[in-house]
Amino acid sequence: MIKEVIENLPGLIHTVEVGATAQQGGTRSKVIKVGGENALPFLFKEGKIPNPPVIAYEIWDIKPADWPQALGYFYSDVWGDPLEWAEKVVKEYKADLLCLKLMGAHPELNRDIDEEAKLVENILKKVNVPLIIIGCGDDARDNLVLPLCSQVAKGERCLFGEVTQDNYKTLTAAVLADGHNIIAQSPIDINIAKQLNILISELGLELNRIVINPTVGALGYGLEYTYSIMERLRLAGLNQDKTVASPFIGFAGQESWRAKEARAPESEFPQWGKEGRRGYVWEMVTAATLLLAGTDILVMRHPQAVEKVKRYIEEFNKDKEGLCLL
């Protein structure tokens, strides 16, 4: 008879709270809590997993130039207006969390930084769910835009990102002053992830206000390497290395829709099937795999993929055995 092996790990992943209600000085309708577990993903018999993973819908401040029609089918009526886009995903798709990417701030587009800050302010007025705010990826512009956005969102306890080992001081100081959390991005490297968390905490930001983006890959595009790095980070955290005991965020939608297999037209690859279904399945499988690697916050795009992955999370948490299928 095979004996079930139960392993109890001594560490605990930090609990990070995103969003602040009126009682906490903000205007959000709820607080999203991530982390807090002392076991590997979905291993309920080995410890406590008090906060199930959450999904954030990704929206942009401008119309995305590279999103395929499979996504345009759901968003093309609103993606020219980020306020309407935010309202649609909250009201129609029941989003619990939004991830706003300020791509218009990129030097190639050079959207005014005051305009970006005003947009953040207006979105906070338009919808009442917690907010993740991501810069354009250009360090110089992000160092101008994100601290201003942090100021206008003061008290709302947003999750701001992303900072790297070469560019962390400006945004860390801003979120520290304004009561927000931060995303620390590392290039699939355990040592850099650890060092960056240490550097951020040395500036005064508590470890329970840091979320790690280990830089994920999509199905067929480095997902297995991503998985192994995330698993090693999580095991280190659960073995009492508090400097890496942070929740994970994974940009599953962004990575999945870069994949050729997700977006190539059926006319070019008829054997692959219809791109509309193929793309959302690519995102769904990527997201489900990242959950098993320990992702606490998934940032996704396709509503049908979100629906499937939400059900996956719910079924796992309901039966506590991990026997459910997508």
C-alpha positions in Angstrom: 0.0 0.0 0.0 1.4 3.4 -1.0 1.6 5.8 2.0 0.8 9.4 1.3 3.8 11.7 2.2 2.9 14.9 3.9 5.5 17.6 4.2 5.1 20.6 6.5 7.4 23.5 5.6 8.4 26.0 8.4 8.2 29.2 6.5 5.3 31.6 5.5 4.7 33.7 2.4 4.1 37.3 3.1 0.5 38.6 2.9 0.2 41.6 0.6 -3.0 43.6 0.6 -4.0 45.6 -2.5 -6.8 48.2 -2.3 -8.1 50.2 0.7 -11.7 50.6 1.7 -13.2 53.7 3.2 -12.4 52.4 6.7 -8.8 52.2 5.7 -8.6 55.6 4.1 -9.4 54.7 0.5 -12.4 54.3 -1.8 -12.2 50.7 -3.0 -15.1 48.3 -2.5 -12.8 45.5 -1.3 -9.3 44.5 -0.3 -7.5 41.8 -2.3 -5.2 39.7 -0.2 -2.5 37.5 -1.8 0.1 35.3 -0.2 -0.1 34.1 3.4 0.3 30.4 2.6 2.7 28.0 4.3 2.4 25.2 1.7 3.1 24.8 -2.0 0.2 25.6 -4.4 -3.0 23.7 -3.8 -1.4 21.3 -1.3 -4.1 21.9 1.3 -3.1 18.9 3.4 0.4 20.3 4.0 -0.6 23.7 5.3 -2.8 26.7 5.1 -3.6 28.5 1.9 -5.8 31.3 3.2 -5.9 33.5 0.0 -6.7 31.9 -3.3 -5.0 33.3 -6.5 -6.7 36.2 -8.1 -7.0 37.4 -11.7 -6.5 41.0 -12.9 -7.9 42.2 -16.2 -5.3 44.1 -18.3 -6.4 47.4 -19.8 -4.3 50.1 -21.5 -4.3 53.9 -21.6 -4.2 53.7 -25.4 -5.6 51.4 -28.1 -3.2 48.4 -28.2 -1.5 48.3 -31.6 -0.6 44.6 -31.5 -3.7 42.9 -29.9 -5.2 40.5 -32.4 -8.9 40.5 -33.5 -9.5 37.6 -31.1 -9.2 40.1 -28.3 -10.6 43.0 -30.4 -13.9 41.0 -30.5 -14.3 41.8 -26.8 -12.7 45.2 -26.5 -12.6 47.1 -29.8 -15.7 49.0 -28.8 -14.0 50.5 -25.7 -10.2 50.3 -26.1 -10.2 53.8 -27.5 -11.4 55.0 -24.1 -9.7 53.5 -21.0 -12.5 54.7 -18.7 -15.1 52.8 -20.7 -12.7 49.8 -20.9 -12.3 49.7 -17.2 -16.1 50.0 -16.6 -16.8 47.2 -19.1 -14.5 44.6 -17.5 -15.8 45.4 -14.1 -19.5 45.5 -14.9 -19.7 42.9 -17.8 -16.8 40.6 -16.9 -17.0 41.0 -13.1 -13.3 41.9 -12.7 -12.1 41.9 -9.1 -8.8 43.6 -9.9 -7.6 45.8 -12.8 -4.1 46.2 -14.2 -3.7 49.5 -16.0 -0.7 49.7 -18.3 0.4 53.2 -19.2 1.9 52.4 -22.6 1.1 55.9 -23.9 3.8 57.3 -21.7 6.5 55.6 -23.8 8.9 58.1 -25.5 7.7 57.0 -28.9 4.2 58.2 -28.0 5.1 60.7 -25.4 1.7 61.1 -23.7 1.8 64.0 -21.2 2.6 62.8 -17.7 -0.1 65.0 -16.2 -2.6 63.4 -18.5 -1.6 59.9 -17.4 -1.9 60.9 -13.7 -5.4 62.4 -14.4 -6.3 59.1 -16.1 -5.4 57.2 -13.0 -7.4 59.6 -10.9 -10.5 59.2 -13.2 -10.3 55.4 -13.3 -10.3 55.4 -9.5 -13.4 57.4 -9.6 -15.0 55.4 -12.4 -14.6 51.9 -10.8 -14.1 50.8 -7.2 -12.0 47.7 -7.5 -8.3 47.6 -6.5 -5.8 48.7 -9.1 -2.4 47.6 -10.4 -0.6 50.4 -12.3 2.3 49.4 -14.6 4.6 51.8 -16.5 5.6 51.8 -20.1 8.9 50.0 -19.5 11.1 53.0 -20.3 13.0 53.8 -17.1 13.3 57.5 -17.6 9.6 58.0 -18.4 8.4 55.7 -15.7 10.4 57.6 -13.1 8.5 60.7 -14.1 5.0 59.2 -14.6 4.7 56.6 -11.9 5.5 58.8 -8.9 2.9 61.3 -10.1 0.4 58.6 -10.4 1.3 57.3 -7.0 0.5 60.8 -5.6 -2.9 61.0 -7.1 -3.7 57.5 -5.9 -2.5 58.1 -2.4 -4.4 56.1 0.2 -5.8 53.6 -2.3 -3.0 51.1 -1.7 -2.4 50.2 -5.3 0.2 47.9 -6.6 2.8 49.8 -8.7 5.4 48.4 -11.1 7.7 47.5 -12.2 11.1 48.1 -10.6 14.4 46.4 -11.5 17.8 46.1 -9.9 19.0 49.1 -12.0 15.9 51.3 -11.4 14.2 50.9 -8.1 14.9 53.9 -5.9 12.5 56.5 -7.4 9.4 54.4 -7.4 10.2 52.7 -4.1 10.4 56.2 -2.5 7.1 57.2 -4.1 5.1 54.1 -3.0 6.6 54.3 0.5 5.4 57.9 0.9 1.9 57.2 -0.6 1.1 53.9 1.0 1.2 51.6 -2.0 2.9 48.2 -2.8 5.5 47.5 -5.5 6.3 44.9 -8.1 10.0 43.8 -8.2 10.9 42.4 -11.6 13.8 40.0 -12.0 14.9 38.2 -15.2 14.2 34.6 -14.3 17.0 34.7 -11.8 16.8 33.7 -8.1 19.8 35.7 -6.9 18.6 38.9 -8.6 15.1 38.5 -7.2 16.5 38.1 -3.7 18.9 41.0 -4.0 16.3 43.3 -5.4 13.9 42.6 -2.5 16.8 43.3 -0.1 17.6 46.6 -1.8 13.9 47.7 -1.8 13.5 46.8 1.9 16.7 48.7 2.8 14.9 51.9 1.6 12.3 51.3 4.2 9.5 49.4 2.3 8.4 46.4 4.3 8.7 42.9 2.6 5.0 42.5 2.9 4.5 45.3 0.4 6.6 43.6 -2.3 5.3 41.3 -5.1 7.8 39.5 -7.3 7.5 39.3 -11.0 10.0 36.5 -11.8 9.4 37.2 -15.6 7.2 34.4 -16.9 7.1 32.7 -20.2 4.2 31.3 -22.2 3.3 27.8 -23.2 6.1 26.7 -25.6 8.2 29.8 -24.9 10.2 29.1 -21.8 7.3 28.1 -19.5 9.1 25.1 -18.1 12.1 27.3 -17.1 9.9 29.9 -15.6 8.2 27.1 -13.6 11.4 25.7 -12.1 12.6 29.2 -11.1 9.3 30.0 -9.4 9.2 26.7 -7.6 12.7 27.2 -6.3 11.9 30.7 -5.1 8.7 29.5 -3.4 10.6 26.6 -1.7 13.2 29.1 -0.4 10.5 31.3 1.0 8.7 28.3 2.6 12.0 27.3 4.2 12.2 30.6 6.0 14.1 32.9 3.6 12.0 35.9 4.2 13.7 38.0 1.6 12.1 35.9 -1.2 8.9 34.9 0.6 6.9 37.3 -1.6 3.7 36.5 -3.6 4.2 36.2 -7.4 2.5 38.1 -10.2 2.5 36.6 -13.7 1.6 38.4 -16.9 0.0 35.4 -18.6 -2.0 37.4 -21.1 0.9 39.5 -22.3 3.2 36.5 -22.8 0.6 34.2 -24.3 -0.5 36.6 -27.0 3.1 37.1 -28.1 3.2 33.4 -29.1 3.0 32.7 -32.8 0.6 29.8 -32.2 -1.8 32.0 -30.3 -2.2 34.7 -33.0 -1.2 33.2 -36.4 -4.2 33.2 -38.8 -5.9 30.0 -39.8 -5.2 30.8 -43.4 -1.5 30.4 -42.9 -1.7 27.3 -40.6 -5.0 25.6 -41.3 -3.8 22.5 -39.4 -3.7 24.6 -36.2 -7.4 25.4 -36.2 -9.2 28.7 -35.7 -7.0 31.4 -34.1 -9.9 32.7 -32.0 -10.2 29.5 -30.0 -6.4 28.7 -30.2 -5.4 32.0 -28.7 -7.6 31.8 -25.6 -6.6 28.2 -25.0 -2.9 29.2 -25.2 -3.6 31.9 -22.5 -5.7 29.5 -20.4 -3.1 26.7 -20.3 -0.3 29.2 -19.6 -2.2 30.7 -16.7 -3.2 27.3 -15.2 0.5 26.2 -15.3 1.6 29.4 -13.7 -0.9 28.8 -10.9 0.7 25.4 -10.2 4.1 27.2 -10.1 2.8 29.5 -7.3 1.5 32.6 -9.0 -0.8 34.6 -6.7 -1.8 37.3 -9.2 -2.5 36.5 -12.8 -2.8 39.4 -15.3 -4.9 38.2 -18.2 -6.7 39.5 -21.3 -9.2 37.1 -22.9 -12.5 36.9 -20.9 -13.2 33.3 -21.8 -9.7 32.3 -20.6 -10.3 34.2 -17.4 -13.6 32.4 -16.9 -12.0 29.0 -17.3 -9.1 29.7 -15.0 -11.4 31.2 -12.3 -13.4 28.0 -12.4 -10.1 26.0 -12.1 -9.2 28.0 -9.0 -12.7 27.6 -7.5 -12.8 23.8 -8.1 -9.3 23.3 -6.6 -10.3 25.3 -3.5 -13.6 23.4 -3.3 -12.5 19.8 -3.4 -9.1 20.4 -1.7 -7.7 17.4 -3.6 -6.6 18.9 -6.9 -8.6 16.4 -8.9 -10.5 19.0 -11.1 -9.9 19.5 -14.7 -10.1 22.7 -16.9 
